[in-house]
């Protein structure tokens, strides 16, 4: 198995865009290729992560359309779909292709266009990530699912409700410095607790916003990377797992087994422990999700993640900085792009050029969780 490195990166901002979905993805790919300095002819494959283009845009075959638009000819292309983990899966599979010697250079892009449709249509599309034969029949939405998660978490552990919402305050503070984020205005804990109720006990500012956006990276075999860039980022490990299909399937609704399994695999493959990770971008689709994810990734014992966040342990200058980009809660969540958006942010951290730079960051982790914990991707990146 060959080692793999990231040698180029490109992104749009996350927010409301007039551009169509193909144009968003094309911009990100072009910027990633320009960043790498590689000619189009060097690219041997393209993988694209997307969740809802068919439902929201009436557009499929995105990988081929984007490859043609950016000038990539006569190469294999593919689209991966795994709800919120769509581009995390594309990244994992592209890394495997290079590691196994199938290709030497692969472009990976994630994209979503979400803001141009009525709320009802948008909600229906997102609900397609739930099992339509079970939770879909009851009308349970993802805010509802995480409302159940939060209620159970508060019941199981001695946790201050406001400590959970302080995650949203922290992430908005981080986003204030990130020009790629959709919402950058600071908020207070009172703002969160007094915002509109969404799915008890979650309130509006506990929930991530929709967004449009695209992010791309260029992967090569590590032994080729020095000829492309002086500052490659090593892909130390990736994992792709599946989990429970709905709330009724969990013995413990406060723990996502897919995350725990993926985390164990990447720690083993990269030969690191949670204590070795310097910076994290994880799937904070809701404020309580960041708390639970941080525990499932083993950064904190079960039941202690909220207090740790409230104490500043997950701040940019904390013990384990989590979501210095602002996370999904503030940067926005263009579903198919989010996984690669996190990888982009970690690359900037490891290259030492992030707006919220974590001091001496050498190893970073990204995490996506799709559906009701049904699919997960986790990656570990590092510097040699």
C-alpha positions as CSV (number, residue, x, y, z in Angstrom):
1,X,0.0,0.0,0.0
2,X,1.4,3.4,-1.0
3,X,1.2,6.5,1.2
4,X,-1.0,9.3,-0.1
5,X,-0.7,13.1,0.2
6,X,-2.8,16.2,-0.5
7,X,-1.0,18.5,-2.9
8,X,-3.7,21.0,-3.8
9,X,-6.9,22.5,-2.4
10,X,-9.6,24.9,-3.5
11,X,-13.0,26.0,-2.2
12,X,-15.8,28.5,-2.6
13,X,-17.2,30.3,0.4
14,X,-20.1,28.6,2.1
15,X,-23.4,30.6,2.0
16,X,-25.9,31.7,-0.6
17,X,-24.6,31.5,-4.2
18,X,-26.3,32.4,-7.5
19,X,-24.1,29.9,-9.2
20,X,-25.6,26.5,-10.2
21,X,-24.2,23.3,-8.7
22,X,-22.0,22.4,-11.6
23,X,-20.4,25.8,-11.6
24,X,-19.7,25.7,-7.9
25,X,-18.0,22.4,-8.2
26,X,-16.1,23.5,-11.3
27,X,-14.7,26.5,-9.4
28,X,-13.5,24.5,-6.5
29,X,-11.8,21.9,-8.8
30,X,-10.1,24.6,-10.9
31,X,-8.8,26.3,-7.7
32,X,-7.5,23.1,-6.3
33,X,-5.7,22.3,-9.6
34,X,-4.3,25.8,-9.8
35,X,-3.1,25.4,-6.2
36,X,-1.2,22.2,-7.1
37,X,0.3,23.5,-10.3
38,X,-0.5,20.2,-12.0
39,X,-1.7,20.2,-15.6
40,X,-5.1,18.8,-16.4
41,X,-3.5,16.0,-18.3
42,X,-1.9,14.7,-15.1
43,X,-5.2,13.9,-13.4
44,X,-6.2,10.2,-13.8
45,X,-9.6,10.2,-12.0
46,X,-12.2,12.4,-10.4
47,X,-14.5,11.5,-7.4
48,X,-17.4,13.8,-6.5
49,X,-19.4,13.7,-3.3
50,X,-23.0,15.0,-3.4
51,X,-26.3,14.2,-1.7
52,X,-29.3,16.0,-3.0
53,X,-28.6,17.4,-6.5
54,X,-31.1,15.0,-8.1
55,X,-33.8,16.0,-5.7
56,X,-33.1,19.8,-5.3
57,X,-31.6,20.6,-8.7
58,X,-32.9,17.9,-11.0
59,X,-29.3,17.2,-11.9
60,X,-27.4,14.0,-11.8
61,X,-24.3,12.8,-13.7
62,X,-22.4,15.6,-11.8
63,X,-19.0,14.0,-11.8
64,X,-18.9,13.7,-15.6
65,X,-20.3,17.2,-16.1
66,X,-17.8,18.8,-13.8
67,X,-14.8,16.9,-15.3
68,X,-15.8,18.0,-18.8
69,X,-16.4,21.6,-17.6
70,X,-12.9,21.9,-16.0
71,X,-11.1,20.2,-18.9
72,X,-10.5,16.7,-17.6
73,X,-10.8,14.3,-20.5
74,X,-11.0,10.6,-20.9
75,X,-10.8,9.7,-17.2
76,X,-13.0,7.6,-15.0
77,X,-15.3,9.7,-12.9
78,X,-17.8,8.7,-10.1
79,X,-20.2,10.2,-7.7
80,X,-20.6,9.0,-4.1
81,X,-23.6,9.6,-1.9
82,X,-23.7,9.0,1.9
83,X,-25.9,11.9,3.1
84,X,-23.7,14.2,5.2
85,X,-20.7,11.9,4.7
86,X,-20.9,12.0,0.9
87,X,-17.6,13.8,0.2
88,X,-15.9,12.1,3.1
89,X,-16.6,8.8,1.3
90,X,-15.3,10.2,-2.0
91,X,-12.1,11.2,-0.2
92,X,-11.7,7.8,1.4
93,X,-12.2,5.9,-1.9
94,X,-9.9,8.2,-3.9
95,X,-7.2,7.6,-1.2
96,X,-7.7,3.9,-1.6
97,X,-7.3,4.1,-5.4
98,X,-3.9,5.8,-5.0
99,X,-2.8,3.6,-2.1
100,X,-3.5,0.5,-4.2
101,X,-1.7,1.8,-7.2
102,X,-4.8,2.1,-9.4
103,X,-4.1,5.8,-10.0
104,X,-1.3,8.3,-9.2
105,X,-3.3,11.6,-9.2
106,X,-7.0,11.9,-8.3
107,X,-9.2,15.0,-7.8
108,X,-11.9,14.8,-5.1
109,X,-14.7,17.4,-4.9
110,X,-17.7,17.8,-2.7
111,X,-20.6,20.1,-3.6
112,X,-24.2,21.0,-2.6
113,X,-26.7,23.7,-3.7
114,X,-29.4,24.0,-1.0
115,X,-30.7,27.6,-0.6
116,X,-32.6,28.0,-3.8
117,X,-35.7,26.0,-3.0
118,X,-38.7,26.4,-0.7
119,X,-38.2,25.2,2.9
120,X,-40.7,22.3,2.5
121,X,-38.9,21.0,-0.5
122,X,-35.5,21.3,1.2
123,X,-36.8,19.5,4.3
124,X,-38.2,16.7,2.2
125,X,-34.9,16.2,0.5
126,X,-33.0,16.0,3.8
127,X,-35.5,13.6,5.1
128,X,-34.5,11.2,2.3
129,X,-31.4,10.4,4.5
130,X,-33.7,8.7,7.0
131,X,-35.3,5.3,6.6
132,X,-38.6,6.1,4.8
133,X,-40.2,2.8,6.0
134,X,-39.7,3.6,9.7
135,X,-38.8,7.1,10.9
136,X,-40.0,8.6,7.6
137,X,-43.5,7.1,8.3
138,X,-43.6,8.9,11.7
139,X,-42.5,12.3,10.4
140,X,-39.3,12.4,12.5
141,X,-37.0,15.0,11.1
142,X,-33.2,15.3,11.9
143,X,-33.8,18.2,14.3
144,X,-36.3,15.9,16.0
145,X,-33.8,13.0,16.1
146,X,-31.2,15.2,17.7
147,X,-33.8,16.6,20.0
148,X,-34.3,13.0,21.2
149,X,-30.5,12.6,21.4
150,X,-30.2,15.8,23.5
151,X,-33.0,14.9,25.9
152,X,-31.6,11.4,26.5
153,X,-28.1,12.9,27.0
154,X,-29.4,15.3,29.6
155,X,-31.3,12.5,31.3
156,X,-28.3,10.1,31.4
157,X,-25.7,12.6,32.6
158,X,-25.4,15.4,35.0
159,X,-25.1,18.1,32.4
160,X,-26.0,21.8,32.4
161,X,-28.3,22.5,29.5
162,X,-26.6,25.8,28.8
163,X,-23.2,24.1,28.6
164,X,-24.4,22.3,25.5
165,X,-25.5,25.6,23.8
166,X,-22.2,27.2,24.7
167,X,-20.8,25.1,21.8
168,X,-22.8,27.3,19.4
169,X,-21.4,30.4,21.0
170,X,-17.8,29.1,20.7
171,X,-18.2,28.1,17.1
172,X,-19.8,31.4,16.1
173,X,-16.8,33.2,17.8
174,X,-14.5,31.1,15.7
175,X,-16.4,31.8,12.5
176,X,-16.0,35.6,13.0
177,X,-12.5,35.2,11.8
178,X,-13.3,32.8,8.9
179,X,-14.2,34.5,5.6
180,X,-15.5,31.1,4.2
181,X,-18.2,30.9,6.9
182,X,-21.9,31.8,6.2
183,X,-22.7,33.3,9.7
184,X,-19.9,35.3,11.3
185,X,-21.6,37.6,13.9
186,X,-20.9,36.7,17.5
187,X,-23.7,35.4,19.7
188,X,-24.2,35.0,23.4
189,X,-25.6,32.2,25.4
190,X,-28.7,34.3,26.0
191,X,-29.1,34.6,22.2
192,X,-29.0,30.9,21.9
193,X,-31.4,30.1,24.8
194,X,-33.9,32.7,23.7
195,X,-33.9,31.8,20.0
196,X,-36.8,30.1,18.4
197,X,-37.6,26.6,19.6
198,X,-37.0,24.0,16.9
199,X,-37.1,20.5,18.4
200,X,-37.2,20.5,22.2
201,X,-34.8,21.1,23.8
202,X,-32.9,22.4,20.7
203,X,-33.3,26.0,19.7
204,X,-32.6,27.8,16.4
205,X,-28.9,28.6,17.2
206,X,-28.3,25.0,18.3
207,X,-29.0,24.0,14.6
208,X,-26.7,24.3,11.6
209,X,-27.8,26.4,8.7
210,X,-28.1,25.2,5.1
211,X,-25.6,26.5,2.6
212,X,-24.3,26.3,-0.9
213,X,-20.7,25.5,-1.5
214,X,-18.0,23.3,-3.0
215,X,-14.5,22.2,-1.9
216,X,-11.9,20.1,-3.8
217,X,-8.5,18.6,-3.1
218,X,-5.9,17.0,-5.3
219,X,-4.4,13.7,-4.1
220,X,-1.2,12.0,-5.2
221,X,1.1,9.2,-4.1
222,X,3.4,10.6,-1.4
223,X,6.5,9.8,-3.3
224,X,5.3,12.1,-6.1
225,X,4.3,14.9,-3.8
226,X,7.6,16.7,-3.4
227,X,7.8,17.2,-7.1
228,X,4.4,18.9,-7.0
229,X,4.5,21.0,-3.8
230,X,6.9,21.9,-1.0
231,X,4.2,21.6,1.6
232,X,2.1,18.4,1.1
233,X,-0.3,17.1,3.8
234,X,0.0,13.4,4.5
235,X,-3.2,11.3,4.6
236,X,-2.3,9.2,7.6
237,X,-5.6,7.2,7.8
238,X,-9.2,7.1,6.6
239,X,-12.2,5.0,7.6
240,X,-15.7,4.6,6.3
241,X,-18.2,2.7,8.5
242,X,-22.0,2.2,8.8
243,X,-24.2,2.2,11.9
244,X,-27.8,2.2,13.1
245,X,-30.5,3.2,10.7
246,X,-32.8,5.1,13.2
247,X,-33.4,6.0,16.8
248,X,-35.4,2.9,17.5
249,X,-32.3,0.8,16.6
250,X,-30.1,2.2,19.4
251,X,-29.5,0.6,22.7
252,X,-27.8,3.8,23.8
253,X,-29.1,6.9,21.9
254,X,-26.2,9.0,23.2
255,X,-23.5,6.9,21.4
256,X,-23.0,6.6,17.7
257,X,-21.3,3.2,17.1
258,X,-20.3,4.2,13.6
259,X,-18.2,7.0,14.9
260,X,-16.6,4.9,17.6
261,X,-15.7,2.2,15.1
262,X,-14.3,4.6,12.5
263,X,-12.3,6.4,15.2
264,X,-10.7,3.1,16.4
265,X,-9.7,2.2,12.9
266,X,-8.0,5.5,12.1
267,X,-6.2,5.7,15.4
268,X,-4.9,2.2,14.8
269,X,-3.9,2.8,11.2
270,X,-2.2,6.2,11.9
271,X,-0.6,4.8,15.0
272,X,-1.9,7.7,17.1
273,X,-4.1,8.2,20.2
274,X,-6.7,10.9,20.7
275,X,-4.1,12.7,22.8
276,X,-1.9,13.0,19.7
277,X,-4.5,15.0,17.7
278,X,-3.8,18.7,17.7
279,X,-6.9,20.0,15.9
280,X,-10.4,18.6,15.0
281,X,-13.1,19.5,12.6
282,X,-16.1,17.3,13.5
283,X,-19.8,17.0,12.5
284,X,-21.6,19.6,14.7
285,X,-24.9,19.6,12.8
286,X,-26.3,20.5,16.2
287,X,-24.6,21.8,19.3
288,X,-25.3,18.5,21.2
289,X,-23.8,16.6,18.2
290,X,-20.5,18.2,18.8
291,X,-20.6,17.2,22.4
292,X,-21.5,13.6,21.6
293,X,-19.1,13.3,18.8
294,X,-16.2,14.6,20.9
295,X,-16.9,11.8,23.4
296,X,-17.4,9.1,20.7
297,X,-14.0,10.2,19.2
298,X,-12.6,9.6,22.7
299,X,-11.4,13.2,23.4
300,X,-13.5,13.2,26.6
301,X,-15.1,10.6,28.7
302,X,-18.8,10.0,28.2
303,X,-20.9,12.7,29.8
304,X,-18.0,15.2,30.1
305,X,-17.9,16.8,26.6
306,X,-20.3,19.6,27.4
307,X,-18.5,20.7,30.6
308,X,-15.2,20.5,28.7
309,X,-16.5,22.8,26.0
310,X,-17.9,25.3,28.5
311,X,-14.6,25.3,30.3
312,X,-12.7,26.3,27.1
313,X,-11.0,23.0,26.5
314,X,-12.3,22.9,22.9
315,X,-11.4,26.6,22.1
316,X,-8.7,27.5,19.6
317,X,-6.2,27.8,22.4
318,X,-7.7,24.9,24.4
319,X,-6.6,21.4,25.2
320,X,-8.2,20.0,22.0
321,X,-9.4,22.7,19.6
322,X,-12.6,21.6,18.0
323,X,-14.1,23.3,14.9
324,X,-11.9,26.4,14.8
325,X,-13.5,27.0,11.4
326,X,-16.8,27.7,13.1
327,X,-18.0,24.2,12.2
328,X,-21.3,23.4,10.6
329,X,-23.1,25.5,13.1
330,X,-21.6,28.7,11.7
331,X,-19.8,27.9,8.5
332,X,-22.9,26.2,7.2
333,X,-23.6,22.7,6.0
334,X,-23.7,22.2,2.2
335,X,-24.3,18.5,2.8
336,X,-22.2,17.0,0.0
337,X,-19.4,19.5,0.4
338,X,-19.0,19.4,4.2
339,X,-16.5,16.5,4.5
340,X,-14.0,18.0,2.1
341,X,-14.7,21.5,3.6
342,X,-13.4,20.1,6.9
343,X,-10.3,18.6,5.2
344,X,-9.6,22.0,3.6
345,X,-9.7,23.6,7.0
346,X,-7.4,21.0,8.6
347,X,-4.9,21.4,5.6
348,X,-4.8,25.1,6.3
349,X,-4.1,24.4,10.0
350,X,-1.3,22.0,9.2
351,X,0.2,24.4,6.7
352,X,0.1,27.1,9.4
353,X,-2.0,29.6,7.4
354,X,-5.5,29.4,9.1
355,X,-7.3,32.5,10.4
356,X,-7.8,30.7,13.7
357,X,-4.4,29.0,13.7
358,X,-3.8,26.4,16.4
359,X,-0.3,26.7,17.7
360,X,2.1,24.1,16.2
361,X,-0.6,21.9,14.7
362,X,1.0,18.7,13.3
363,X,-1.9,16.2,13.3
364,X,-5.6,16.9,12.5
365,X,-8.8,14.8,12.4
366,X,-12.0,15.2,10.5
367,X,-15.3,13.5,11.1
368,X,-18.7,13.2,9.3
369,X,-21.9,11.4,10.4
370,X,-24.7,10.9,8.0
371,X,-28.4,10.1,8.5
372,X,-29.4,8.9,12.0
373,X,-25.8,7.7,12.6
374,X,-26.1,5.4,9.6
375,X,-22.8,6.2,7.9
376,X,-19.5,7.8,9.1
377,X,-16.2,8.8,7.8
378,X,-13.1,9.8,9.8
379,X,-9.7,10.9,8.5
380,X,-6.4,11.7,10.1
381,X,-4.0,14.1,8.4
382,X,-0.5,15.1,9.3
383,X,2.8,16.6,8.4
384,X,6.0,14.6,7.9
